[in-house]
Amino acid sequence: MNRLVVMLTYGIEPSIMNHIIGILLDHLSQGENDPLNVHTV
């Protein structure tokens, strides 16, 4: 995951990078609360 973020952030302004990382973190946090994930565990 970290490697993917690093690859995506090359040549991108820090503010945009932070925005993208924030979106990724939001999706990860929502995924943890996803009922479908609870059933697959």
C-alpha positions as CSV (number, residue, x, y, z in Angstrom):
1,M,0.0,0.0,0.0
2,N,2.7,2.4,1.0
3,R,4.6,1.7,-2.3
4,L,1.5,2.5,-4.3
5,V,1.0,5.8,-2.5
6,V,4.7,6.7,-3.1
7,M,4.4,5.9,-6.8
8,L,1.2,8.1,-7.1
9,T,2.7,11.0,-5.2
10,Y,5.8,11.5,-7.5
11,G,5.4,14.9,-9.3
12,I,2.2,15.8,-7.4
13,E,1.9,18.8,-5.2
14,P,1.9,18.1,-1.4
15,S,-1.6,19.5,-1.0
16,I,-3.0,17.2,-3.7
17,M,-1.0,14.3,-2.2
18,N,-2.5,14.9,1.2
19,H,-6.0,15.1,-0.3
20,I,-5.6,11.8,-2.1
21,I,-4.1,10.1,1.0
22,G,-7.1,11.5,3.0
23,I,-9.5,9.9,0.5
24,L,-7.7,6.6,0.7
25,L,-7.8,6.6,4.5
26,D,-11.5,7.4,4.4
27,H,-12.2,4.4,2.2
28,L,-10.1,2.2,4.4
29,S,-12.0,3.3,7.6
30,Q,-15.4,2.8,5.8
31,G,-14.3,-0.6,4.7
32,E,-13.7,-1.7,8.3
33,N,-17.3,-0.9,9.1
34,D,-18.6,-2.6,5.9
35,P,-21.1,-5.4,6.8
36,L,-19.8,-7.4,3.9
37,N,-16.4,-7.5,5.4
38,V,-17.8,-8.7,8.7
39,H,-19.3,-11.7,7.0
40,T,-16.1,-12.6,5.1
41,V,-14.0,-12.6,8.3
